[in-house]
């Protein structure tokens, strides 16, 4: 359980308030099933009470759809009287919010049952239970995320996003030049404030690169030897990016596919595993001869179809896929190959790792990591062989086989015996219920295209 001893709790609160006497408010944050950050704002005088007693939030927070409505079929709403649970601070997540005009801090929280045990439906707890399996093997997971996003104008055109005008040139960008430094310069103040804000909050963001669409960028997070902490950083980074951009009179989107015909937003995950002596078990001069690496890859490939609902959890998520956008649509792997689902960078023998390239930026990092690590553990435990690595263009060599829509992905997840060994079937039921509810609402809506095609023609 992540609740600190009382003395340590008070020390953390006391030290922060002493160092920051200007702080007026603290935002208490918790990420829901969709990775949307929710919570409460308190005055600084209440911080000690939060560390000692926690705060109450309803369990139904983890049964909310993307619009914030409780999905009653989860059983976490009216069926239990919409009852509260206790939420306690996550150690070492108290930091300032650099975008606020009134000095404000933030603190990540996690939910617990009344008896103090972690609440099963908190996505952070879902991940923690998977990580425990590695702890039992004496293994430590090192992880890092790369998050892609678009800067967009605060004014939409007929409800559709558009790139923001450059503060430098006053023009809207049209460049699809990847890694172009000049495009970074067009939004340099905003992007630099993101990196500086991340540093102030203790988020290990070490680079921003221009991606292959107008005003699309990627933030790289440095690897940490704690996959749960890596996810905390990803959740907080998304919030930071959105608020810093707003300060610069722009919006952002992590939507998987905001523009037809342009690249979508991905969430790449880098994973390596350390043994008890701190050695990377994937390291070696020839990755293909490393049995642990092969088995880890084999497990992730085997569980990838069933994991797709976690990796791509929304209807829009599946519009991102396509060979021209470097989004793999089949379980595949290769050495230093960006056309495959699992890429093994080969630059340094000591830094061998798995780069997972399938998830969208709209996914919940905790659930993505839980699904990925479930596959790794399964592969290591059952010595799953991955087959031969793909050389060259995987889109020309491997037939698409991953679920290409949310309904099929939910069915795969619901039927997976392997994932049910790692992720509570009760949680899978809640996740599937929420996503099926969203899917049903989406399928009952009528799109503009349907009106254009059918209103006067049939």
Phi, psi and omega per residue, in radians:
X1 nan 2.438 -2.982
X2 -1.590 0.178 3.106
X3 -1.321 2.205 -3.118
X4 -1.337 2.713 2.974
X5 -0.985 2.618 -3.008
X6 -0.990 -0.759 -3.113
X7 -1.071 -0.722 3.137
X8 -1.195 -0.681 3.083
X9 -0.966 -0.894 -3.088
X10 -1.160 -0.616 3.102
X11 -1.087 -0.751 3.136
X12 -1.111 -0.792 3.125
X13 -1.138 -0.811 -3.110
X14 -1.066 -0.793 -3.103
X15 -1.091 -0.725 -3.113
X16 -1.177 -0.823 -3.107
X17 -1.148 -0.587 3.096
X18 -1.180 -0.711 -3.127
X19 -1.265 -0.464 -3.067
X20 -2.220 1.242 -3.130
X21 -1.147 -0.276 -3.122
X22 -1.363 -0.290 -3.068
X23 -1.114 2.257 3.136
X24 -1.802 -0.622 -3.026
X25 -2.363 2.769 3.032
X26 -2.303 2.222 3.044
X27 -1.547 2.161 3.117
X28 -1.705 2.041 -2.891
X29 -2.032 2.482 3.031
X30 -2.578 2.353 -3.067
X31 -1.578 2.263 -3.113
X32 -1.468 -2.966 -3.083
X33 -1.003 -0.608 -3.117
X34 -1.534 0.063 -3.068
X35 1.386 0.104 3.091
X36 -1.314 2.282 -3.092
X37 -1.482 2.186 3.127
X38 -2.217 3.095 3.099
X39 2.622 -2.623 -3.081
X40 -2.390 2.720 3.007
X41 -1.945 2.276 -3.130
X42 -2.143 2.849 3.000
X43 -1.434 2.757 -3.060
X44 -1.046 -0.508 -3.116
X45 -1.175 -0.276 -3.128
X46 -1.663 -0.031 -3.034
X47 -1.114 -0.726 -3.136
X48 -1.053 -0.700 3.136
X49 -1.093 -0.663 3.118
X50 -1.093 -0.759 3.140
X51 -1.180 -0.567 -3.097
X52 -1.472 -0.716 -2.975
X53 -2.071 -0.187 -3.061
X54 1.310 -3.009 3.041
X55 -2.268 2.809 3.099
X56 -1.724 2.319 2.978
X57 -2.441 2.593 -3.103
X58 -1.221 2.531 3.075
X59 -1.050 -0.433 -3.135
X60 -1.150 -0.160 3.051
X61 -0.976 -0.518 -3.137
X62 -1.673 0.290 3.036
X63 -2.178 0.418 -3.115
X64 -1.566 2.449 3.025
X65 -1.440 -3.073 -3.048
X66 -1.137 -0.340 3.115
X67 -1.655 0.039 3.095
X68 1.499 0.214 3.108
X69 -1.645 2.444 3.120
X70 -1.242 2.271 3.067
X71 -1.602 1.830 -2.988
X72 -1.169 -0.425 -3.127
X73 -1.187 -0.161 3.074
X74 -1.281 -0.381 -3.074
X75 1.441 0.090 -3.127
X76 -1.769 0.103 -3.104
X77 -1.839 -1.984 -3.079
X78 -1.139 -0.479 -3.131
X79 -1.035 -0.480 3.095
X80 -1.989 0.379 3.101
X81 1.243 0.367 -3.075
X82 0.859 0.817 -2.997
X83 -1.293 2.658 3.120
X84 -1.418 2.751 2.911
X85 -2.239 2.898 3.116
X86 -1.539 2.405 3.050
X87 -2.071 2.277 -3.094
X88 -2.085 2.718 -3.124
X89 -1.126 2.561 2.987
X90 -1.605 2.193 -3.068
X91 -0.943 2.477 3.002
X92 1.100 0.546 3.061
X93 -2.039 0.146 3.128
X94 -1.440 2.090 -3.096
X95 -2.699 2.895 3.121
X96 -1.348 2.686 2.999
X97 -1.771 1.783 -2.975
X98 -1.188 -0.248 -3.100
X99 -1.540 -0.200 -3.012
X100 -1.357 2.396 3.057
X101 -1.304 -0.674 3.003
X102 -1.612 2.184 -3.038
X103 -0.944 2.057 -3.041
X104 -2.390 2.529 3.061
X105 -1.989 3.035 3.097
X106 -2.405 2.693 -3.100
X107 -2.570 2.130 3.095
X108 -1.316 2.515 -3.127
X109 -2.183 2.819 3.014
X110 -2.419 2.594 -2.974
X111 -1.625 2.525 3.137
X112 -2.326 2.717 2.990
X113 -1.220 2.945 -3.138
X114 -1.092 -0.452 3.139
X115 -1.508 0.067 3.080
X116 1.670 -0.170 3.117
X117 -1.322 2.587 -3.138
X118 -1.046 2.521 -3.125
X119 -1.392 2.183 -2.954
X120 -1.081 -0.455 -3.017
X121 -1.633 0.030 3.023
X122 -1.316 2.109 -3.103
X123 -0.971 -0.526 3.085
X124 -1.129 -0.658 3.091
X125 -1.238 -0.627 3.061
X126 -0.978 -0.803 3.113
X127 -1.171 -0.739 -3.097
X128 -0.999 -0.673 -3.122
X129 -1.164 -0.566 3.074
X130 -1.258 -0.734 -3.126
X131 -1.076 -0.582 3.109
X132 -0.993 -0.532 -3.135
X133 -1.153 -0.606 3.084
X134 -1.282 -0.676 3.092
X135 -0.979 -0.716 -3.115
X136 -1.147 -0.402 3.127
X137 -1.630 0.017 -3.092
X138 1.281 0.451 -3.095
X139 -1.983 2.557 3.104
X140 -2.097 2.283 -3.127
X141 -1.595 2.214 2.966
X142 -1.744 2.354 -3.048
X143 -2.544 2.676 3.053
X144 -2.678 2.639 3.122
X145 -1.997 2.657 2.882
X146 -2.120 2.110 -3.080
X147 -1.950 2.240 3.062
X148 -1.767 2.543 3.129
X149 -2.692 2.841 3.020
X150 -1.929 2.392 2.788
X151 -1.391 2.326 3.136
X152 -2.314 2.792 3.123
X153 -1.218 2.591 3.083
X154 -1.272 -0.242 3.073
X155 -1.856 2.144 3.084
X156 -1.509 2.844 3.054
X157 -1.970 1.883 -3.094
X158 0.943 0.703 3.116
X159 1.396 0.023 -3.124
X160 -1.845 2.548 -3.139
X161 -1.264 2.778 3.008
X162 -2.506 2.654 3.119
X163 -1.085 2.590 3.128
X164 -1.381 2.700 3.050
X165 -1.192 2.445 3.113
X166 -1.177 2.292 3.048
X167 -1.105 -0.333 -3.120
X168 -1.524 -0.952 -3.043
X169 -1.707 -0.320 -3.067
X170 1.363 0.047 -3.113
X171 -1.768 2.714 3.025
X172 -1.487 2.354 -3.078
X173 -1.283 2.586 3.037
X174 -2.236 0.031 -3.035
X175 -1.228 2.389 2.992
X176 -1.986 0.458 -3.105
X177 -1.460 1.976 3.139
X178 -1.287 2.534 3.115
X179 1.108 0.300 -3.099
X180 -1.326 2.037 -3.099
X181 -1.148 -0.624 -3.131
X182 -1.039 -0.578 3.121
X183 -1.239 -0.542 3.023
X184 -1.130 -0.666 -3.129
X185 -1.131 -0.528 -3.129
X186 -1.078 -0.513 -3.099
X187 -2.185 0.550 -2.951
X188 -1.041 -0.678 -3.086
X189 -1.130 -0.794 3.134
X190 -1.121 -0.836 -3.085
X191 -1.158 -0.667 3.115
X192 -1.191 -0.643 3.085
X193 -1.126 -0.560 3.077
X194 -1.115 -0.836 -3.132
X195 -1.140 -0.712 3.137
X196 -1.209 -0.657 3.087
X197 -1.137 -0.668 3.094
X198 -1.097 -0.753 3.114
X199 -1.061 -0.743 -3.135
X200 -1.114 -0.551 -3.130
X201 -1.599 0.022 -3.133
X202 1.345 0.311 3.107
X203 -1.556 2.148 -3.005
X204 -1.401 1.035 3.064
X205 -1.461 2.088 -3.027
X206 -1.995 -0.031 3.133
X207 -2.907 2.627 2.944
X208 -2.207 2.314 3.106
X209 -2.164 2.650 3.045
X210 -1.352 2.285 3.093
X211 -1.674 -2.999 -2.880
X212 -1.671 0.622 3.071
X213 -2.613 2.805 -3.093
X214 -1.020 2.172 3.100
X215 1.011 0.539 3.030
X216 -1.808 2.348 -3.074
X217 -2.382 2.880 3.089
X218 -2.289 2.339 3.040
X219 -1.851 2.278 3.115
X220 -1.758 2.240 3.059
X221 -1.748 2.400 3.135
X222 -1.231 2.572 -3.108
X223 -1.209 2.567 3.087
X224 -2.327 2.620 -3.100
X225 -1.508 0.872 3.128
X226 -2.877 1.765 -3.060
X227 -1.134 -0.494 3.105
X228 -1.214 -0.761 3.091
X229 -1.095 -0.662 3.093
X230 -1.028 -0.683 3.112
X231 -1.240 -0.679 3.043
X232 -0.960 -0.806 -3.134
X233 -1.067 -0.730 -3.127
X234 -1.114 -0.747 3.121
X235 -1.090 -0.797 -3.114
X236 -1.218 -0.586 3.113
X237 -1.111 -0.749 3.128
X238 -1.038 -0.735 3.122
X239 -1.139 -0.721 3.120
X240 -1.080 -0.838 -3.120
X241 -1.018 -0.793 -3.118
X242 -1.080 -0.763 -3.062
X243 -1.330 -0.655 3.076
X244 -1.110 -0.768 3.120
X245 -1.053 -0.704 3.142
X246 -1.119 -0.623 3.064
X247 -1.061 -0.499 3.129
X248 -1.679 0.363 3.080
X249 1.059 0.651 3.029
X250 -2.323 2.824 2.969
X251 -1.912 2.989 3.054
X252 -2.331 2.796 2.980
X253 -2.472 2.381 2.991
X254 -1.823 0.199 3.057
X255 -0.924 2.435 -3.030
X256 -1.073 -0.685 -3.085
X257 -2.490 1.446 -3.103
X258 -1.371 -0.461 -3.090
X259 -2.157 2.230 2.977
X260 -1.104 2.436 3.065
X261 1.413 -0.006 3.080
X262 -2.091 2.873 3.139
X263 -1.090 2.565 3.058
X264 -1.534 -3.139 3.133
X265 -1.733 2.127 -3.126
X266 -1.845 2.891 3.060
X267 -2.274 1.625 -3.130
X268 -1.510 2.478 -3.091
X269 -2.142 2.269 3.077
X270 -1.873 2.282 -3.053
X271 -2.309 2.302 2.881
X272 -2.382 2.874 -3.057
X273 -2.218 2.286 3.112
X274 -1.838 2.490 3.049
X275 -1.513 -3.016 -3.070
X276 -1.091 -0.438 3.139
X277 -1.592 0.073 3.124
X278 1.437 0.246 3.141
X279 -1.593 2.430 3.105
X280 -1.235 1.998 -3.086
X281 -1.251 -0.212 3.093
X282 -1.559 -0.142 -3.021
X283 -1.157 2.640 3.092
X284 2.758 2.763 -3.125
X285 -1.265 -0.497 -3.128
X286 -2.194 1.728 -3.086
X287 -0.969 -0.569 -3.092
X288 -1.189 -0.351 3.141
X289 -1.622 -0.006 -3.135
X290 -1.585 1.901 -3.047
X291 -1.120 -0.698 -3.140
X292 -1.077 -0.763 3.121
X293 -1.094 -0.818 3.134
X294 -1.040 -0.792 -3.084
X295 -1.178 -0.685 3.088
X296 -1.068 -0.779 3.100
X297 -1.099 -0.764 3.137
X298 -1.018 -0.734 3.130
X299 -1.149 -0.730 3.136
X300 -1.161 -0.688 3.097
X301 -1.118 -0.716 -3.112
X302 -1.139 -0.645 -3.087
X303 -1.612 -0.064 -3.050
X304 -1.051 -0.796 3.128
X305 -1.026 -0.715 3.139
X306 -1.281 -0.356 -3.130
X307 -1.496 -0.143 -2.969
X308 -1.043 -0.560 -3.141
X309 -1.149 -0.513 3.047
X310 -1.383 -0.648 -3.112
X311 -1.303 -0.592 -3.076
X312 -2.371 1.391 -2.880
X313 -1.550 0.046 -3.055
X314 -2.228 2.817 3.125
X315 -0.993 -0.769 -3.105
X316 -1.167 -0.395 -3.068
X317 -0.961 -0.596 -2.990
X318 -1.469 -0.140 3.045
X319 -1.339 -0.213 -3.086
X320 -1.321 -0.347 -2.959
X321 -1.378 2.464 3.092
X322 2.897 2.488 -3.070
X323 -1.046 -0.657 -3.070
X324 -1.206 -0.212 -3.117
X325 -1.936 0.231 3.088
X326 0.986 0.750 3.071
X327 -2.049 1.839 -3.056
X328 -1.131 2.452 -3.120
X329 -2.088 0.369 3.082
X330 -2.617 2.632 3.046
X331 -1.196 1.941 -3.072
X332 -2.632 2.790 3.101
X333 -2.540 2.794 3.135
X334 -2.949 2.930 -3.131
X335 -1.616 2.073 3.115
X336 0.859 0.809 -3.074
X337 -2.193 1.974 -3.076
X338 -1.470 0.077 3.086
X339 -1.664 -0.048 -3.089
X340 -1.797 2.903 -3.136
X341 -1.275 -0.681 3.128
X342 -2.101 1.888 -3.137
X343 -1.720 2.371 3.058
X344 -1.890 1.779 3.088
X345 -1.108 2.439 -2.999
X346 -2.061 0.369 -3.064
X347 -1.169 -0.693 -3.075
X348 -2.408 2.348 -3.105
X349 -1.084 -0.593 -3.115
X350 -1.365 -0.349 -3.045
X351 -1.846 0.358 3.128
X352 -1.062 2.351 -3.091
X353 -2.691 3.004 3.051
X354 -1.835 2.233 3.016
X355 -1.847 2.007 3.139
X356 -1.593 2.140 -2.915
X357 -2.070 0.338 -3.013
X358 -1.738 -0.651 -2.980
X359 -1.144 2.658 3.062
X360 -1.677 2.765 -3.140
X361 -1.192 -0.187 3.103
X362 -1.472 -0.052 -3.079
X363 -1.449 2.755 3.051
X364 -1.365 2.066 -3.074
X365 -0.992 -0.648 -3.123
X366 -1.095 -0.720 -3.105
X367 -1.316 -0.630 3.035
X368 -1.033 -0.846 -3.116
X369 -1.131 -0.698 3.126
X370 -1.065 -0.773 -3.139
X371 -1.159 -0.747 -3.130
X372 -1.108 -0.824 -3.103
X373 -1.228 -0.519 3.020
X374 -1.044 -0.739 3.100
X375 -1.142 -0.731 3.124
X376 -1.067 -0.845 -3.109
X377 -1.109 -0.732 3.110
X378 -1.051 -0.760 -3.128
X379 -1.137 -0.739 3.128
X380 -1.163 -0.693 -3.074
X381 -1.260 -0.558 -3.054
X382 -1.959 0.135 3.086
X383 0.887 0.943 -3.105
X384 -1.375 2.136 3.113
X385 -1.506 2.439 -3.033
X386 -1.594 -0.087 -2.993
X387 1.457 -3.104 -3.083
X388 -1.339 2.535 3.087
X389 -1.194 2.637 3.114
X390 -1.454 2.300 3.001
X391 -1.919 2.412 -3.128
X392 1.448 -2.717 -3.015
X393 -1.385 1.846 -3.083
X394 -1.150 -0.458 -3.118
X395 -1.157 -0.404 3.103
X396 -1.621 -0.165 -3.038
X397 -2.013 -0.294 -3.086
X398 -2.240 2.247 3.120
X399 -1.236 2.444 3.061
X400 -1.011 2.293 -3.100
X401 -2.471 -0.189 3.091
X402 -1.263 2.628 3.077
X403 -0.913 2.354 -3.092
X404 -1.934 0.286 3.055
X405 -2.721 2.785 -3.018
X406 -1.152 -0.675 -3.094
X407 -1.090 -0.793 3.114
X408 -1.128 -0.654 3.133
X409 -1.121 -0.707 3.118
X410 -1.139 -0.657 3.100
X411 -1.121 -0.762 3.114
X412 -1.050 -0.773 3.138
X413 -1.102 -0.807 -3.094
X414 -1.088 -0.506 -3.076
X415 -1.652 -0.052 -2.997
X416 -1.382 2.008 3.065
X417 -1.303 -0.549 -3.117
X418 -1.197 -0.883 -3.113
X419 -1.120 -0.536 3.120
X420 -1.163 -0.303 3.062
X421 -1.337 -0.337 -3.059
X422 -1.969 -0.609 -3.113
X423 -2.015 2.194 -3.045
X424 -0.875 2.248 3.048
X425 -0.977 -0.548 3.077
X426 -1.097 -0.683 3.108
X427 -1.234 -0.720 3.108
X428 -1.020 -0.696 3.099
X429 -1.048 -0.740 -3.138
X430 -1.149 -0.797 3.136
X431 -1.056 -0.835 -3.122
X432 -1.101 -0.720 3.129
X433 -1.057 -0.765 3.139
X434 -1.109 -0.805 -3.077
X435 -1.265 -0.590 3.062
X436 -1.166 -0.609 3.088
X437 -1.115 -0.779 3.089
X438 -1.090 -0.750 -3.109
X439 -1.102 -0.714 3.122
X440 -1.095 -0.728 3.115
X441 -1.135 -0.716 3.129
X442 -1.094 -0.759 -3.075
X443 -1.229 -0.328 3.092
X444 -1.593 -0.071 3.079
X445 -1.475 2.770 3.139
X446 -2.027 2.130 -3.040
X447 -1.439 2.826 3.062
X448 -1.052 -0.635 -3.123
X449 -1.104 -0.670 3.100
X450 -1.089 -0.731 3.082
X451 -1.094 -0.752 -3.128
X452 -1.118 -0.667 -3.098
X453 -1.358 -0.729 -2.860
X454 -1.963 -0.384 -2.968
X455 -0.992 -0.739 -3.069
X456 -2.032 0.124 -3.024
X457 -1.932 -0.256 -3.093
X458 -2.081 nan nan
